[in-house]
Amino acid sequence: MESNQLWAFVEDELILGRSSGIYNESLFISGEDKLVKVLRLGKIAMFFKTSDGEYGVIKQESSGWNQASISGSENLRELDYLFDSFNKNIRNGLFKVPNFLPANTSSN
């Protein structure tokens, strides 16, 4: 790989890590295709919101990309605030997001 290609790759990765936004996407959720709003937070997380107010997370697993619903009143409140802020182009400040990482199941 030439050094120019390497630097282009590095720059692309840095841009992806810094950029966040809301996009309209079609996802296969609960056995059907749905048009949803997808909120991408850099390379950290992707959340979705359906037209009927269901929230979820999109995460990569060994079998590929999967969607999982998110519940709990505090999680839904955090995501509602996050999506509302991004819709209003408010992208500065502290935002809490639900913890979607799996619990550590190893016993030491």
Secondary structure, 3 states (H helix, E strand, C coil): CCHHHHHHHHHHHHHHHHCEEEEEEEEEECCEEEEEEEEEECCCEEEEECCCCCEEEEEEECCEEEEEEECCHHHHHHHHHHHHHHHCCCCCCCCCCCCCCCCCCCCC
